[in-house]
Amino acid sequence: MGFKSILTVVTDPATAEASVTAAARLALGCDAHLDVLALGVDQAQIGYSYLGAGALLADYSLEEAETEARAAAKAAEAALREIDPALRWGLDTAVAEMGGLTAVIGNAASFVDVVVQARPYGQGQTYRAEAAVEAALFEGRSPVLIVPGDIAGNAAMLESLSAPKRVLLAWNQSAEALAAAKAALPLLKLADLVDVTVVDPPQRGPERSDPGGLLCQYLVRHGIKAQVSVLAKTAPKVSEVLARHARDEGCDLMVMGAYGHSRLREAVLGGATRAVLEGAEIPVLMAH
């Protein structure tokens, strides 16, 4: 079992190089096909009456979205020209209304094995980047590999995408974490070591006497070399503990469940998902 169909969605020419280059390198390493969706967003509000001057504004908004889509496609093509010609890829250009953005991306993500996106937080990023990640996770039910924005210039990180040497698998007994572990199996099987990392395991529950033990056993039965690390929460945020452990262990990939709380609560209060992505120094594969 491996990744055979990979998608990246480009909504901003500025992030095209990172996501396209990373997705292409992963596709080459997995002998997979890469689909690139260049997307413009029509920000006219559905439900309003566009008459007179309003109609002109609606037409302008659509033209702007089409221009954005063409610019995203041009940036994606520029990145693809720098990739090994052996890569099998396709490029589609589309315009989505603001209210239909999730449906368009979700439909595209439904029929691939993994979606590769640049980190959705940071300077210059817009709501579209986060919307693309959430649409792939929730509507497309696809795992998403988030890569740092500067990955295109990091040869070692690009090389490790399809063959990571050491992986941190964040485990908290949740359905989301289990989904991420199973989605990541093609990469975990190639790793030299998978570190099942448990932060402050609960005192009660099915794993109270052996945190991470059942998951570790599951991985070993798949031929994966795995170990369990149980860590105390010695920093204010779990994400900080995970990031520090990843650095200490020299991990080149993190695997974790996404949005264990409701998305509204994550948006208002933050959460491990957002905190990890905001400070991620290595690629992060997430699933929900």
HELIX and SHEET records of a PDB file:
HELIX    1   1 PRO A   13  CYS A   30  1                                  18    
HELIX    2   2 ALA A   53  ARG A   81  1                                  29    
HELIX    3   3 MET A   98  GLY A  100  5                                   3    
HELIX    4   4 LEU A  101  ALA A  109  1                                   9    
HELIX    5   5 TYR A  127  GLU A  134  1                                   8    
HELIX    6   6 ALA A  135  GLU A  139  3                                   5    
HELIX    7   7 ILE A  151  GLY A  153  5                                   3    
HELIX    8   8 ALA A  155  LEU A  161  1                                   7    
HELIX    9   9 ALA A  175  ALA A  183  1                                   9    
HELIX   10  10 LEU A  185  LEU A  188  1                                   4    
HELIX   11  11 GLY A  213  ARG A  221  1                                   9    
HELIX   12  12 VAL A  238  GLU A  249  1                                  12    
HELIX   13  13 ARG A  263  LEU A  269  1                                   7    
HELIX   14  14 ALA A  272  GLU A  278  1                                   7    
SHEET    1   A10 ARG A  88  GLU A  97  0                                        
SHEET    2   A10 HIS A  33  ASP A  42  1                                        
SHEET    3   A10 SER A   5  VAL A  10  1                                        
SHEET    4   A10 VAL A 114  ALA A 118  1                                        
SHEET    5   A10 VAL A 144  VAL A 147  1                                        
SHEET    6   A10 VAL A 284  ALA A 287 -1                                        
SHEET    7   A10 LEU A 253  GLY A 257  1                                        
SHEET    8   A10 ARG A 166  ALA A 170  1                                        
SHEET    9   A10 LEU A 193  VAL A 199  1                                        
SHEET   10   A10 ALA A 226  LEU A 231  1                                        
END                                                                             
